[in-house]
């Protein structure tokens, strides 16, 4: 959608993802993940992973952020511009397949995904690179 991700906004998004790790509920894995989603009007919505004793019910940080953004900002423009994901490991983690598909529902192939490692190293890919030929009913 032509959103220009400035270096300042990129740093803000990465910092938001790192800070969002504090919200993780990960008593089983101890694996904290924070995600920060940037809307095309510059707003940042965050999320963290929320685990469950029934492991399959666990939700990733990325989907927490997307679902929060969708429900909190029903009238806001989509698709989203970028997402940063932070965890306490190196190299940085990339979004799981389920989260890639959820991002594809509301983002374009150009959506920038910034993966942030424990030491602050970032790896950037577009959603189209992470999930080519995503499932869609509108083709
Ligand atoms: Zn996921």
Backbone and ligand atoms as CSV (ligand in chain L), in Angstrom:
chain,resi,resn,atom,element,x,y,z
A,1,UNK,N,N,0.826,-1.193,0.000
A,1,UNK,CA,C,0.000,0.000,0.000
A,1,UNK,C,C,0.867,1.252,0.000
A,2,UNK,N,N,2.145,1.065,-0.243
A,2,UNK,CA,C,3.013,2.204,-0.331
A,2,UNK,C,C,3.382,2.840,0.986
A,3,UNK,N,N,3.217,2.120,2.068
A,3,UNK,CA,C,3.590,2.693,3.351
A,3,UNK,C,C,5.105,2.794,3.439
A,4,UNK,N,N,5.593,3.977,3.784
A,4,UNK,CA,C,7.032,4.175,3.901
A,4,UNK,C,C,7.460,3.929,5.340
A,5,UNK,N,N,8.170,2.848,5.550
A,5,UNK,CA,C,8.646,2.503,6.888
A,5,UNK,C,C,9.959,3.228,7.141
A,6,UNK,N,N,9.894,4.313,7.874
A,6,UNK,CA,C,11.098,5.086,8.156
A,6,UNK,C,C,11.969,4.339,9.164
A,7,UNK,N,N,13.219,4.717,9.222
A,7,UNK,CA,C,14.128,4.076,10.177
A,7,UNK,C,C,13.664,4.321,11.605
A,8,UNK,N,N,13.140,5.528,11.861
A,8,UNK,CA,C,12.649,5.856,13.204
A,8,UNK,C,C,11.454,4.962,13.574
A,9,UNK,N,N,10.537,4.789,12.625
A,9,UNK,CA,C,9.355,3.967,12.899
A,9,UNK,C,C,9.746,2.502,13.045
A,10,UNK,N,N,10.728,2.078,12.255
A,10,UNK,CA,C,11.214,0.703,12.360
A,10,UNK,C,C,11.785,0.445,13.760
A,11,UNK,N,N,12.559,1.393,14.268
A,11,UNK,CA,C,13.124,1.235,15.615
A,11,UNK,C,C,12.026,1.209,16.665
A,12,UNK,N,N,11.020,2.047,16.470
A,12,UNK,CA,C,9.891,2.080,17.408
A,12,UNK,C,C,9.153,0.739,17.399
A,13,UNK,N,N,8.974,0.182,16.211
A,13,UNK,CA,C,8.267,-1.100,16.071
A,13,UNK,C,C,9.063,-2.228,16.716
A,14,UNK,N,N,10.358,-2.253,16.474
A,14,UNK,CA,C,11.215,-3.278,17.078
A,14,UNK,C,C,11.197,-3.155,18.604
A,15,UNK,N,N,11.297,-1.939,19.111
A,15,UNK,CA,C,11.276,-1.724,20.561
A,15,UNK,C,C,9.945,-2.175,21.154
A,16,UNK,N,N,8.873,-1.955,20.436
A,16,UNK,CA,C,7.552,-2.367,20.914
A,16,UNK,C,C,7.448,-3.885,20.990
A,17,UNK,N,N,8.025,-4.577,20.006
A,17,UNK,CA,C,8.003,-6.045,20.014
A,17,UNK,C,C,8.838,-6.581,21.176
A,18,UNK,N,N,9.984,-5.979,21.397
A,18,UNK,CA,C,10.842,-6.413,22.511
A,18,UNK,C,C,10.109,-6.197,23.838
A,19,UNK,N,N,9.476,-5.038,23.991
A,19,UNK,CA,C,8.757,-4.733,25.235
A,19,UNK,C,C,7.557,-5.659,25.414
A,20,UNK,N,N,6.938,-6.058,24.313
A,20,UNK,CA,C,5.734,-6.897,24.387
A,20,UNK,C,C,6.029,-8.285,24.946
A,21,UNK,N,N,7.290,-8.708,24.915
A,21,UNK,CA,C,7.639,-10.014,25.491
A,21,UNK,C,C,7.233,-10.091,26.959
A,22,UNK,N,N,7.215,-8.955,27.632
A,22,UNK,CA,C,6.875,-8.927,29.060
A,22,UNK,C,C,5.447,-9.403,29.310
A,23,UNK,N,N,4.615,-9.353,28.285
A,23,UNK,CA,C,3.231,-9.783,28.442
A,23,UNK,C,C,3.016,-11.260,28.192
A,24,UNK,N,N,4.074,-11.974,27.866
A,24,UNK,CA,C,3.915,-13.397,27.531
A,24,UNK,C,C,3.447,-14.204,28.742
A,25,UNK,N,N,2.557,-15.144,28.483
A,25,UNK,CA,C,2.146,-16.132,29.483
A,25,UNK,C,C,2.685,-17.456,28.971
A,26,UNK,N,N,3.874,-17.832,29.460
A,26,UNK,CA,C,4.578,-18.977,28.885
A,26,UNK,C,C,5.142,-19.866,29.982
A,27,UNK,N,N,4.280,-20.243,30.921
A,27,UNK,CA,C,4.732,-21.017,32.060
A,27,UNK,C,C,5.205,-22.411,31.691
A,28,UNK,N,N,4.844,-22.918,30.510
A,28,UNK,CA,C,5.248,-24.270,30.131
A,28,UNK,C,C,6.557,-24.276,29.355
A,29,UNK,N,N,6.697,-23.377,28.405
A,29,UNK,CA,C,7.905,-23.375,27.571
A,29,UNK,C,C,8.962,-22.384,28.055
A,30,UNK,N,N,8.553,-21.387,28.834
A,30,UNK,CA,C,9.455,-20.301,29.223
A,30,UNK,C,C,10.019,-19.585,27.996
A,31,UNK,N,N,9.318,-19.675,26.909
A,31,UNK,CA,C,9.774,-19.085,25.644
A,31,UNK,C,C,8.916,-17.848,25.352
A,32,UNK,N,N,9.457,-16.695,25.705
A,32,UNK,CA,C,8.701,-15.451,25.533
A,32,UNK,C,C,8.831,-14.945,24.105
A,33,UNK,N,N,7.702,-14.545,23.569
A,33,UNK,CA,C,7.707,-13.923,22.244
A,33,UNK,C,C,6.819,-12.684,22.309
A,34,UNK,N,N,7.322,-11.609,21.718
A,34,UNK,CA,C,6.529,-10.390,21.608
A,34,UNK,C,C,6.379,-10.027,20.146
A,35,UNK,N,N,5.243,-9.479,19.795
A,35,UNK,CA,C,5.003,-9.055,18.416
A,35,UNK,C,C,4.423,-7.649,18.415
A,36,UNK,N,N,4.780,-6.885,17.417
A,36,UNK,CA,C,4.246,-5.535,17.255
A,36,UNK,C,C,3.841,-5.346,15.810
A,37,UNK,N,N,2.594,-4.965,15.630
A,37,UNK,CA,C,2.007,-4.804,14.299
A,37,UNK,C,C,1.840,-3.319,14.014
A,38,UNK,N,N,2.282,-2.926,12.851
A,38,UNK,CA,C,2.184,-1.516,12.442
A,38,UNK,C,C,1.052,-1.355,11.438
A,39,UNK,N,N,0.096,-0.500,11.780
A,39,UNK,CA,C,-0.992,-0.236,10.837
A,39,UNK,C,C,-0.516,0.767,9.797
A,40,UNK,N,N,-1.238,0.861,8.714
A,40,UNK,CA,C,-0.824,1.759,7.637
A,40,UNK,C,C,-0.994,3.231,8.005
A,41,UNK,N,N,-1.648,3.498,9.138
A,41,UNK,CA,C,-1.690,4.893,9.592
A,41,UNK,C,C,-0.743,5.136,10.765
A,42,UNK,N,N,0.186,4.202,10.964
A,42,UNK,CA,C,1.273,4.450,11.901
A,42,UNK,C,C,1.046,3.995,13.323
A,43,UNK,N,N,-0.101,3.378,13.594
A,43,UNK,CA,C,-0.371,2.906,14.950
A,43,UNK,C,C,0.291,1.552,15.171
A,44,UNK,N,N,0.742,1.309,16.395
A,44,UNK,CA,C,1.393,0.049,16.737
A,44,UNK,C,C,0.541,-0.705,17.755
A,45,UNK,N,N,0.245,-1.958,17.438
A,45,UNK,CA,C,-0.532,-2.841,18.307
A,45,UNK,C,C,0.363,-4.021,18.658
A,46,UNK,N,N,0.421,-4.378,19.931
A,46,UNK,CA,C,1.331,-5.448,20.343
A,46,UNK,C,C,0.578,-6.677,20.832
A,47,UNK,N,N,1.318,-7.767,20.934
A,47,UNK,CA,C,0.777,-9.007,21.465
A,47,UNK,C,C,1.911,-9.883,21.955
A,48,UNK,N,N,1.563,-10.881,22.755
A,48,UNK,CA,C,2.548,-11.839,23.242
A,48,UNK,C,C,1.931,-13.232,23.190
A,49,UNK,N,N,2.769,-14.251,23.297
A,49,UNK,CA,C,2.251,-15.610,23.279
A,49,UNK,C,C,1.526,-15.919,24.585
A,50,UNK,N,N,0.450,-16.683,24.463
A,50,UNK,CA,C,-0.351,-17.087,25.621
A,50,UNK,C,C,-0.515,-18.602,25.553
A,51,UNK,N,N,0.118,-19.283,26.510
A,51,UNK,CA,C,0.094,-20.741,26.501
A,51,UNK,C,C,-1.081,-21.285,27.309
A,52,UNK,N,N,-1.289,-22.592,27.126
A,52,UNK,CA,C,-2.371,-23.263,27.825
A,52,UNK,C,C,-1.896,-24.657,28.216
A,53,UNK,N,N,-2.421,-25.175,29.326
A,53,UNK,CA,C,-2.078,-26.530,29.757
A,53,UNK,C,C,-2.425,-27.542,28.673
A,54,UNK,N,N,-3.461,-27.266,27.914
A,54,UNK,CA,C,-3.769,-28.045,26.721
A,54,UNK,C,C,-3.009,-27.378,25.585
A,55,UNK,N,N,-1.804,-27.871,25.317
A,55,UNK,CA,C,-0.828,-27.137,24.503
A,55,UNK,C,C,-1.369,-26.621,23.168
A,56,UNK,N,N,-2.238,-27.386,22.552
A,56,UNK,CA,C,-2.750,-26.997,21.241
A,56,UNK,C,C,-3.560,-25.715,21.265
A,57,UNK,N,N,-3.975,-25.286,22.428
A,57,UNK,CA,C,-4.764,-24.056,22.545
A,57,UNK,C,C,-3.895,-22.824,22.670
A,58,UNK,N,N,-2.595,-23.022,22.752
A,58,UNK,CA,C,-1.667,-21.899,22.842
A,58,UNK,C,C,-1.771,-21.022,21.605
A,59,UNK,N,N,-1.642,-19.713,21.822
A,59,UNK,CA,C,-1.660,-18.803,20.667
A,59,UNK,C,C,-0.359,-18.019,20.641
A,60,UNK,N,N,0.144,-17.830,19.440
A,60,UNK,CA,C,1.413,-17.134,19.241
A,60,UNK,C,C,1.246,-15.618,19.416
A,61,UNK,N,N,2.358,-14.972,19.669
A,61,UNK,CA,C,2.374,-13.512,19.824
A,61,UNK,C,C,1.863,-12.807,18.578
A,62,UNK,N,N,2.232,-13.319,17.413
A,62,UNK,CA,C,1.845,-12.673,16.159
A,62,UNK,C,C,0.322,-12.637,15.998
A,63,UNK,N,N,-0.324,-13.783,16.271
A,63,UNK,CA,C,-1.776,-13.822,16.126
A,63,UNK,C,C,-2.463,-13.007,17.217
A,64,UNK,N,N,-1.898,-12.992,18.414
A,64,UNK,CA,C,-2.462,-12.138,19.462
A,64,UNK,C,C,-2.488,-10.688,18.993
A,65,UNK,N,N,-1.394,-10.249,18.394
A,65,UNK,CA,C,-1.312,-8.857,17.922
A,65,UNK,C,C,-2.298,-8.602,16.783
A,66,UNK,N,N,-2.373,-9.530,15.828
A,66,UNK,CA,C,-3.283,-9.333,14.689
A,66,UNK,C,C,-4.732,-9.304,15.162
A,67,UNK,N,N,-5.115,-10.245,16.006
A,67,UNK,CA,C,-6.511,-10.308,16.444
A,67,UNK,C,C,-6.850,-9.105,17.323
A,68,UNK,N,N,-5.903,-8.672,18.120
A,68,UNK,CA,C,-6.127,-7.471,18.928
A,68,UNK,C,C,-6.342,-6.263,18.022
A,69,UNK,N,N,-5.525,-6.146,17.000
A,69,UNK,CA,C,-5.641,-5.002,16.090
A,69,UNK,C,C,-6.980,-5.024,15.351
A,70,UNK,N,N,-7.373,-6.201,14.911
A,70,UNK,CA,C,-8.627,-6.308,14.156
A,70,UNK,C,C,-9.814,-5.930,15.035
A,71,UNK,N,N,-9.811,-6.410,16.265
A,71,UNK,CA,C,-10.962,-6.150,17.130
A,71,UNK,C,C,-10.923,-4.762,17.751
A,72,UNK,N,N,-9.735,-4.246,17.984
A,72,UNK,CA,C,-9.633,-2.923,18.615
A,72,UNK,C,C,-9.809,-1.798,17.608
A,73,UNK,N,N,-9.475,-2.072,16.366
A,73,UNK,CA,C,-9.484,-1.026,15.349
A,73,UNK,C,C,-10.338,-1.447,14.154
A,74,UNK,N,N,-11.627,-1.718,14.375
A,74,UNK,CA,C,-12.430,-2.266,13.275
A,74,UNK,C,C,-12.554,-1.336,12.075
A,75,UNK,N,N,-12.409,-0.060,12.285
A,75,UNK,CA,C,-12.589,0.877,11.172
A,75,UNK,C,C,-11.269,1.320,10.549
A,76,UNK,N,N,-10.177,0.803,11.056
A,76,UNK,CA,C,-8.869,1.239,10.561
A,76,UNK,C,C,-8.541,0.605,9.213
A,77,UNK,N,N,-7.732,1.291,8.434
A,77,UNK,CA,C,-7.384,0.740,7.119
A,77,UNK,C,C,-6.503,-0.492,7.232
A,78,UNK,N,N,-6.699,-1.400,6.334
A,78,UNK,CA,C,-5.842,-2.579,6.204
A,78,UNK,C,C,-5.479,-2.660,4.741
A,79,UNK,N,N,-4.488,-3.332,4.317
A,79,UNK,CA,C,-3.675,-4.235,5.113
A,79,UNK,C,C,-2.658,-3.501,5.986
A,80,UNK,N,N,-2.060,-4.273,6.856
A,80,UNK,CA,C,-1.062,-3.731,7.760
A,80,UNK,C,C,0.257,-3.519,7.023
A,81,UNK,N,N,1.111,-2.701,7.614
A,81,UNK,CA,C,2.349,-2.318,6.939
A,81,UNK,C,C,3.537,-3.203,7.296
A,82,UNK,N,N,3.639,-3.561,8.573
A,82,UNK,CA,C,4.814,-4.311,9.013
A,82,UNK,C,C,4.529,-4.980,10.343
A,83,UNK,N,N,5.349,-5.986,10.646
A,83,UNK,CA,C,5.282,-6.616,11.964
A,83,UNK,C,C,6.695,-6.920,12.419
A,84,UNK,N,N,6.952,-6.650,13.703
A,84,UNK,CA,C,8.213,-7.057,14.320
A,84,UNK,C,C,7.914,-8.160,15.324
A,85,UNK,N,N,8.816,-9.129,15.387
A,85,UNK,CA,C,8.662,-10.282,16.274
A,85,UNK,C,C,9.960,-10.445,17.047
A,86,UNK,N,N,9.855,-10.507,18.376
A,86,UNK,CA,C,11.064,-10.595,19.192
A,86,UNK,C,C,11.000,-11.791,20.134
A,87,UNK,N,N,12.116,-12.486,20.254
A,87,UNK,CA,C,12.237,-13.592,21.199
A,87,UNK,C,C,13.644,-13.559,21.786
A,88,UNK,N,N,13.862,-14.402,22.796
A,88,UNK,CA,C,15.136,-14.369,23.519
A,88,UNK,C,C,16.146,-15.355,22.955
A,89,UNK,N,N,16.158,-15.539,21.658
A,89,UNK,CA,C,17.083,-16.489,21.044
A,89,UNK,C,C,17.756,-15.869,19.826
A,90,UNK,N,N,18.892,-16.445,19.491
A,90,UNK,CA,C,19.594,-16.101,18.256
A,90,UNK,C,C,19.879,-17.400,17.503
A,91,UNK,N,N,19.723,-17.420,16.234
A,91,UNK,CA,C,19.189,-16.343,15.402
A,91,UNK,C,C,17.716,-16.107,15.697
A,92,UNK,N,N,17.148,-15.004,15.218
A,92,UNK,CA,C,15.756,-14.671,15.507
A,92,UNK,C,C,14.796,-15.746,15.010
A,93,UNK,N,N,13.673,-15.869,15.709
A,93,UNK,CA,C,12.645,-16.810,15.263
A,93,UNK,C,C,11.816,-16.171,14.156
A,94,UNK,N,N,11.283,-17.024,13.300
A,94,UNK,CA,C,10.381,-16.550,12.258
A,94,UNK,C,C,8.976,-17.042,12.593
A,95,UNK,N,N,7.957,-16.388,12.044
A,95,UNK,CA,C,6.586,-16.770,12.383
A,95,UNK,C,C,6.250,-18.189,11.918
A,96,UNK,N,N,5.440,-18.897,12.695
A,96,UNK,CA,C,5.029,-20.248,12.322
A,96,UNK,C,C,4.081,-20.182,11.125
A,97,UNK,N,N,3.795,-21.307,10.555
A,97,UNK,CA,C,2.943,-21.350,9.376
A,97,UNK,C,C,1.556,-20.792,9.610
A,98,UNK,N,N,0.980,-21.080,10.776
A,98,UNK,CA,C,-0.366,-20.571,11.077
A,98,UNK,C,C,-0.366,-19.049,11.112
A,99,UNK,N,N,0.637,-18.474,11.730
A,99,UNK,CA,C,0.704,-17.009,11.817
A,99,UNK,C,C,0.951,-16.391,10.442
A,100,UNK,N,N,1.719,-17.046,9.613
A,100,UNK,CA,C,1.949,-16.532,8.256
A,100,UNK,C,C,0.624,-16.470,7.494
A,101,UNK,N,N,-0.190,-17.499,7.645
A,101,UNK,CA,C,-1.472,-17.508,6.948
A,101,UNK,C,C,-2.401,-16.419,7.499
A,102,UNK,N,N,-2.392,-16.227,8.803
A,102,UNK,CA,C,-3.228,-15.175,9.401
A,102,UNK,C,C,-2.758,-13.802,8.923
A,103,UNK,N,N,-1.469,-13.603,8.851
A,103,UNK,CA,C,-0.956,-12.330,8.331
A,103,UNK,C,C,-1.365,-12.143,6.873
A,104,UNK,N,N,-1.366,-13.229,6.099
A,104,UNK,CA,C,-1.727,-13.139,4.688
A,104,UNK,C,C,-3.185,-12.735,4.499
A,105,UNK,N,N,-4.020,-13.067,5.486
A,105,UNK,CA,C,-5.432,-12.699,5.406
A,105,UNK,C,C,-5.608,-11.179,5.431
A,106,UNK,N,N,-4.738,-10.508,6.190
A,106,UNK,CA,C,-4.932,-9.076,6.430
A,106,UNK,C,C,-3.770,-8.216,5.967
A,107,UNK,N,N,-2.767,-8.839,5.399
A,107,UNK,CA,C,-1.626,-8.083,4.906
A,107,UNK,C,C,-1.383,-8.430,3.455
A,108,UNK,N,N,-0.546,-7.663,2.817
A,108,UNK,CA,C,-0.187,-7.971,1.435
A,108,UNK,C,C,1.124,-8.747,1.425
A,109,UNK,N,N,1.498,-9.204,0.243
A,109,UNK,CA,C,2.769,-9.909,0.096
A,109,UNK,C,C,3.940,-8.992,0.433
A,110,UNK,N,N,3.714,-7.674,0.371
A,110,UNK,CA,C,4.781,-6.708,0.660
A,110,UNK,C,C,4.927,-6.402,2.146
A,111,UNK,N,N,4.019,-6.901,2.984
A,111,UNK,CA,C,4.121,-6.655,4.420
A,111,UNK,C,C,5.517,-7.053,4.904
A,112,UNK,N,N,6.171,-6.153,5.604
A,112,UNK,CA,C,7.532,-6.419,6.061
A,112,UNK,C,C,7.506,-7.099,7.419
A,113,UNK,N,N,8.213,-8.196,7.530
A,113,UNK,CA,C,8.308,-8.935,8.781
A,113,UNK,C,C,9.737,-8.792,9.293
A,114,UNK,N,N,9.858,-8.199,10.469
A,114,UNK,CA,C,11.168,-7.939,11.065
A,114,UNK,C,C,11.327,-8.880,12.255
A,115,UNK,N,N,12.250,-9.805,12.149
A,115,UNK,CA,C,12.480,-10.788,13.208
A,115,UNK,C,C,13.675,-10.336,14.037
A,116,UNK,N,N,13.501,-10.287,15.355
A,116,UNK,CA,C,14.481,-9.687,16.245
A,116,UNK,C,C,15.030,-10.739,17.202
A,117,UNK,N,N,16.342,-10.900,17.218
A,117,UNK,CA,C,16.971,-11.861,18.097
A,117,UNK,C,C,17.278,-11.276,19.463
A,118,UNK,N,N,17.783,-12.144,20.339
A,118,UNK,CA,C,18.084,-11.733,21.710
A,118,UNK,C,C,19.119,-10.613,21.753
A,119,UNK,N,N,20.040,-10.630,20.815
A,119,UNK,CA,C,21.095,-9.614,20.815
A,119,UNK,C,C,20.723,-8.384,19.977
A,120,UNK,N,N,19.494,-8.354,19.515
A,120,UNK,CA,C,19.029,-7.205,18.740
A,120,UNK,C,C,19.221,-7.327,17.250
A,121,UNK,N,N,19.864,-8.407,16.824
A,121,UNK,CA,C,20.029,-8.645,15.395
A,121,UNK,C,C,18.664,-8.806,14.736
A,122,UNK,N,N,18.508,-8.199,13.566
A,122,UNK,CA,C,17.232,-8.345,12.871
A,122,UNK,C,C,17.420,-9.040,11.532
A,123,UNK,N,N,16.408,-9.817,11.182
A,123,UNK,CA,C,16.315,-10.443,9.869
A,123,UNK,C,C,14.990,-9.979,9.285
A,124,UNK,N,N,15.006,-9.462,8.069
A,124,UNK,CA,C,13.790,-8.919,7.465
A,124,UNK,C,C,13.430,-9.704,6.207
A,125,UNK,N,N,12.148,-10.019,6.096
A,125,UNK,CA,C,11.613,-10.663,4.906
A,125,UNK,C,C,10.227,-10.092,4.659
A,126,UNK,N,N,9.791,-10.140,3.422
A,126,UNK,CA,C,8.401,-9.782,3.164
A,126,UNK,C,C,7.531,-11.001,3.450
A,127,UNK,N,N,6.256,-10.738,3.670
A,127,UNK,CA,C,5.336,-11.855,3.887
A,127,UNK,C,C,5.295,-12.753,2.658
A,128,UNK,N,N,5.413,-12.158,1.487
A,128,UNK,CA,C,5.423,-12.954,0.258
A,128,UNK,C,C,6.608,-13.903,0.196
A,129,UNK,N,N,7.718,-13.496,0.769
A,129,UNK,CA,C,8.886,-14.384,0.817
A,129,UNK,C,C,8.668,-15.511,1.834
A,130,UNK,N,N,8.004,-15.180,2.939
A,130,UNK,CA,C,7.786,-16.176,3.994
A,130,UNK,C,C,6.663,-17.141,3.644
A,131,UNK,N,N,5.685,-16.689,2.866
A,131,UNK,CA,C,4.546,-17.533,2.531
A,131,UNK,C,C,4.109,-17.319,1.081
A,132,UNK,N,N,4.900,-17.842,0.165
A,132,UNK,CA,C,4.487,-17.722,-1.244
A,132,UNK,C,C,3.259,-18.586,-1.510
A,133,UNK,N,N,2.427,-18.170,-2.421
A,133,UNK,CA,C,1.243,-18.940,-2.793
A,133,UNK,C,C,0.351,-19.246,-1.598
A,134,UNK,N,N,0.109,-18.228,-0.756
A,134,UNK,CA,C,-0.732,-18.445,0.418
A,134,UNK,C,C,-2.153,-18.819,-0.005
A,135,UNK,N,N,-2.849,-19.474,0.884
A,135,UNK,CA,C,-4.226,-19.862,0.613
A,135,UNK,C,C,-5.116,-18.635,0.610
A,136,UNK,N,N,-5.991,-18.544,-0.384
A,136,UNK,CA,C,-6.931,-17.432,-0.470
A,136,UNK,C,C,-8.181,-17.875,-1.204
A,137,UNK,N,N,-9.328,-17.381,-0.786
A,137,UNK,CA,C,-10.582,-17.685,-1.474
A,137,UNK,C,C,-10.878,-16.699,-2.571
A,138,UNK,N,N,-10.065,-15.633,-2.641
A,138,UNK,CA,C,-10.400,-14.544,-3.567
A,138,UNK,C,C,-9.594,-14.562,-4.852
A,139,UNK,N,N,-8.920,-15.652,-5.166
A,139,UNK,CA,C,-8.151,-15.708,-6.414
A,139,UNK,C,C,-9.053,-15.972,-7.591
L,1,ZN,ZN,ZN,2.625,-18.631,15.170
